[in-house]
Amino acid sequence: MTKYLLLWELNPDKMPDDPKARGEGWLAFLDIIKQDLKEGIHKDWGCFVGETRGYTVSEQDEVELTKRMQSFVPFITFEVHPVMSVDQIAEVAKSLTE
């Protein structure tokens, strides 16, 4: 299955000005992420220090991944990159020598 690196960013226009409400929103978001990690939907997740953006690593198929991302719109935007493993890149490199 293809592995994807998702770069995500919170939409500042959808974030509450009130710190308490903003914290409650973060906690609700993190509850979803924790459940996704527990269920294996995502392999890794992180937030860049001091920022409102981060990354997710997922191995879902394209349709399921897109459905999952759509559930966060318009609160979060995504940049999606399919990635290859070291073994896959080695296979490409080997093909160049043949």
Protein Blocks (a to p, Z undefined) as FASTA:
>chain_A
ZZddddddddfklpcfblklmmmmmmmmmmmmmmmmmnomambdcddehiacdcdddfbd
fklmmmmmmmmpckbccdddddddfklmmmmmmmmmZZ
